[in-house]
């Protein structure tokens, strides 16, 4: 329980750091949302998702993939998730239904 709490606190701190960077660069991200870049190639698409997604295990798995591939040096300057659109839409559609 304690390890999971520390992990969640770390995730929140990392999110706050990313959110401050994103909100400086993009004023079109509504409050309560964050921008993510999606793609496995140089051509990436930008999506805006609710921050509530950060609480869900399936979205956290996507974030772990991003951390493994990029660490905290994302090429687009924002959070980049290295997966295809089909996977991303599958995960987010399940979250929207929940």
C-alpha atoms as an extended CHARMM CRD file, in Angstrom:
* protein
*
        98  EXT
         1         1  UNK       CA              0.0000000000        0.0000000000        0.0000000000  PROA      1               0.0000000000
         2         2  UNK       CA              2.7790000000        2.4190000000        0.9370000000  PROA      2               0.0000000000
         3         3  UNK       CA              4.7280000000        1.7360000000       -2.2680000000  PROA      3               0.0000000000
         4         4  UNK       CA              1.6450000000        2.3470000000       -4.3930000000  PROA      4               0.0000000000
         5         5  UNK       CA              0.9950000000        5.6250000000       -2.5330000000  PROA      5               0.0000000000
         6         6  UNK       CA              4.5740000000        6.7530000000       -3.1630000000  PROA      6               0.0000000000
         7         7  UNK       CA              4.1900000000        5.7980000000       -6.8180000000  PROA      7               0.0000000000
         8         8  UNK       CA              0.9650000000        7.8140000000       -7.0600000000  PROA      8               0.0000000000
         9         9  UNK       CA              2.5740000000       10.8260000000       -5.3810000000  PROA      9               0.0000000000
        10        10  UNK       CA              5.4940000000       10.5900000000       -7.7950000000  PROA      10              0.0000000000
        11        11  UNK       CA              3.0470000000       10.3990000000      -10.7250000000  PROA      11              0.0000000000
        12        12  UNK       CA              1.1760000000       13.4740000000       -9.4890000000  PROA      12              0.0000000000
        13        13  UNK       CA              4.4300000000       15.4210000000       -9.1340000000  PROA      13              0.0000000000
        14        14  UNK       CA              5.4910000000       14.3960000000      -12.6280000000  PROA      14              0.0000000000
        15        15  UNK       CA              2.0800000000       15.3530000000      -13.9920000000  PROA      15              0.0000000000
        16        16  UNK       CA              2.2120000000       18.7730000000      -12.3260000000  PROA      16              0.0000000000
        17        17  UNK       CA              5.6300000000       19.3630000000      -13.8720000000  PROA      17              0.0000000000
        18        18  UNK       CA              4.3660000000       18.3210000000      -17.3170000000  PROA      18              0.0000000000
        19        19  UNK       CA              1.1660000000       20.3120000000      -16.9190000000  PROA      19              0.0000000000
        20        20  UNK       CA              3.0630000000       23.5030000000      -16.1650000000  PROA      20              0.0000000000
        21        21  UNK       CA              5.1600000000       23.0210000000      -19.3100000000  PROA      21              0.0000000000
        22        22  UNK       CA              2.1210000000       22.2380000000      -21.4440000000  PROA      22              0.0000000000
        23        23  UNK       CA              0.0290000000       25.1150000000      -20.1510000000  PROA      23              0.0000000000
        24        24  UNK       CA              2.8280000000       27.5620000000      -20.9500000000  PROA      24              0.0000000000
        25        25  UNK       CA              3.0730000000       26.3640000000      -24.5430000000  PROA      25              0.0000000000
        26        26  UNK       CA             -0.5920000000       25.8520000000      -25.3740000000  PROA      26              0.0000000000
        27        27  UNK       CA             -3.4040000000       28.0630000000      -24.2140000000  PROA      27              0.0000000000
        28        28  UNK       CA             -6.0240000000       25.9820000000      -26.0170000000  PROA      28              0.0000000000
        29        29  UNK       CA             -5.8920000000       23.1420000000      -23.4790000000  PROA      29              0.0000000000
        30        30  UNK       CA             -9.0140000000       23.4770000000      -21.3080000000  PROA      30              0.0000000000
        31        31  UNK       CA             -8.7260000000       23.3810000000      -17.5570000000  PROA      31              0.0000000000
        32        32  UNK       CA             -8.7730000000       19.8010000000      -16.3050000000  PROA      32              0.0000000000
        33        33  UNK       CA             -7.1720000000       18.4210000000      -19.4860000000  PROA      33              0.0000000000
        34        34  UNK       CA             -3.6890000000       17.7890000000      -20.8270000000  PROA      34              0.0000000000
        35        35  UNK       CA             -2.2340000000       17.5610000000      -24.2920000000  PROA      35              0.0000000000
        36        36  UNK       CA             -0.4780000000       14.3920000000      -25.4040000000  PROA      36              0.0000000000
        37        37  UNK       CA              1.3460000000       13.5620000000      -28.6060000000  PROA      37              0.0000000000
        38        38  UNK       CA              0.6300000000       10.1930000000      -30.0860000000  PROA      38              0.0000000000
        39        39  UNK       CA              2.5140000000        8.0930000000      -32.5700000000  PROA      39              0.0000000000
        40        40  UNK       CA              5.3460000000        5.7190000000      -33.2180000000  PROA      40              0.0000000000
        41        41  UNK       CA              6.8940000000        7.6740000000      -36.1020000000  PROA      41              0.0000000000
        42        42  UNK       CA              8.1920000000       11.2100000000      -36.5900000000  PROA      42              0.0000000000
        43        43  UNK       CA              4.7150000000       12.3110000000      -37.5970000000  PROA      43              0.0000000000
        44        44  UNK       CA              2.8300000000       12.6610000000      -34.3100000000  PROA      44              0.0000000000
        45        45  UNK       CA             -0.7090000000       13.8650000000      -33.6370000000  PROA      45              0.0000000000
        46        46  UNK       CA             -1.7530000000       15.9780000000      -30.6790000000  PROA      46              0.0000000000
        47        47  UNK       CA             -4.7710000000       15.0220000000      -28.5580000000  PROA      47              0.0000000000
        48        48  UNK       CA             -6.2860000000       16.6830000000      -25.5090000000  PROA      48              0.0000000000
        49        49  UNK       CA             -7.4810000000       14.2870000000      -22.8080000000  PROA      49              0.0000000000
        50        50  UNK       CA             -9.0570000000       14.7270000000      -19.3540000000  PROA      50              0.0000000000
        51        51  UNK       CA             -6.6060000000       14.5220000000      -16.4560000000  PROA      51              0.0000000000
        52        52  UNK       CA             -8.9710000000       12.0000000000      -14.8450000000  PROA      52              0.0000000000
        53        53  UNK       CA             -7.4500000000        9.4410000000      -17.2460000000  PROA      53              0.0000000000
        54        54  UNK       CA             -4.2890000000        9.5380000000      -15.1300000000  PROA      54              0.0000000000
        55        55  UNK       CA             -6.1030000000        7.6060000000      -12.3980000000  PROA      55              0.0000000000
        56        56  UNK       CA             -6.8440000000        4.6030000000      -14.6190000000  PROA      56              0.0000000000
        57        57  UNK       CA             -4.5300000000        1.6190000000      -14.8160000000  PROA      57              0.0000000000
        58        58  UNK       CA             -4.8110000000        1.2160000000      -18.5840000000  PROA      58              0.0000000000
        59        59  UNK       CA             -3.7730000000        4.8380000000      -19.2030000000  PROA      59              0.0000000000
        60        60  UNK       CA             -0.9590000000        4.5030000000      -16.6580000000  PROA      60              0.0000000000
        61        61  UNK       CA              0.3690000000        1.5950000000      -18.7200000000  PROA      61              0.0000000000
        62        62  UNK       CA              0.6080000000        3.9260000000      -21.7240000000  PROA      62              0.0000000000
        63        63  UNK       CA              2.4570000000        6.4340000000      -19.5470000000  PROA      63              0.0000000000
        64        64  UNK       CA              4.9120000000        3.7190000000      -18.4450000000  PROA      64              0.0000000000
        65        65  UNK       CA              5.6090000000        2.9730000000      -22.1180000000  PROA      65              0.0000000000
        66        66  UNK       CA              6.3090000000        6.6660000000      -22.6560000000  PROA      66              0.0000000000
        67        67  UNK       CA              8.6360000000        6.7760000000      -19.6570000000  PROA      67              0.0000000000
        68        68  UNK       CA             10.5300000000        3.6840000000      -20.8300000000  PROA      68              0.0000000000
        69        69  UNK       CA             11.0280000000        5.1020000000      -24.3090000000  PROA      69              0.0000000000
        70        70  UNK       CA             11.5940000000        8.8010000000      -23.6350000000  PROA      70              0.0000000000
        71        71  UNK       CA             12.1990000000        9.2240000000      -19.9120000000  PROA      71              0.0000000000
        72        72  UNK       CA             11.3690000000       12.8690000000      -19.2880000000  PROA      72              0.0000000000
        73        73  UNK       CA             12.9420000000       14.2140000000      -22.4820000000  PROA      73              0.0000000000
        74        74  UNK       CA             10.0220000000       14.0640000000      -24.8880000000  PROA      74              0.0000000000
        75        75  UNK       CA             10.8630000000       15.0620000000      -28.4750000000  PROA      75              0.0000000000
        76        76  UNK       CA              7.7580000000       17.2170000000      -28.9710000000  PROA      76              0.0000000000
        77        77  UNK       CA              8.2710000000       19.1470000000      -25.7320000000  PROA      77              0.0000000000
        78        78  UNK       CA              5.0850000000       17.6340000000      -24.3260000000  PROA      78              0.0000000000
        79        79  UNK       CA              4.0340000000       14.1870000000      -23.2200000000  PROA      79              0.0000000000
        80        80  UNK       CA              4.5820000000       11.7700000000      -26.1100000000  PROA      80              0.0000000000
        81        81  UNK       CA              2.9480000000        8.3270000000      -25.9620000000  PROA      81              0.0000000000
        82        82  UNK       CA              4.6120000000        5.7810000000      -28.2600000000  PROA      82              0.0000000000
        83        83  UNK       CA              1.6000000000        3.7960000000      -29.4470000000  PROA      83              0.0000000000
        84        84  UNK       CA             -0.6240000000        3.7150000000      -32.4940000000  PROA      84              0.0000000000
        85        85  UNK       CA             -3.9480000000        5.5330000000      -32.6730000000  PROA      85              0.0000000000
        86        86  UNK       CA             -5.9470000000        2.3210000000      -32.6170000000  PROA      86              0.0000000000
        87        87  UNK       CA             -4.4960000000        1.3120000000      -29.2300000000  PROA      87              0.0000000000
        88        88  UNK       CA             -4.9650000000        4.8140000000      -27.8460000000  PROA      88              0.0000000000
        89        89  UNK       CA             -8.5850000000        4.9940000000      -28.9970000000  PROA      89              0.0000000000
        90        90  UNK       CA             -9.2830000000        1.5350000000      -27.5650000000  PROA      90              0.0000000000
        91        91  UNK       CA             -7.9510000000        2.5740000000      -24.1430000000  PROA      91              0.0000000000
        92        92  UNK       CA             -9.6670000000        5.9790000000      -24.0840000000  PROA      92              0.0000000000
        93        93  UNK       CA            -13.0030000000        4.6280000000      -25.2990000000  PROA      93              0.0000000000
        94        94  UNK       CA            -13.0270000000        2.1750000000      -22.3720000000  PROA      94              0.0000000000
        95        95  UNK       CA            -12.2340000000        5.0530000000      -20.0120000000  PROA      95              0.0000000000
        96        96  UNK       CA            -15.0580000000        7.1580000000      -21.4370000000  PROA      96              0.0000000000
        97        97  UNK       CA            -17.5220000000        4.3370000000      -20.7610000000  PROA      97              0.0000000000
        98        98  UNK       CA            -16.3360000000        3.9100000000      -17.1610000000  PROA      98              0.0000000000
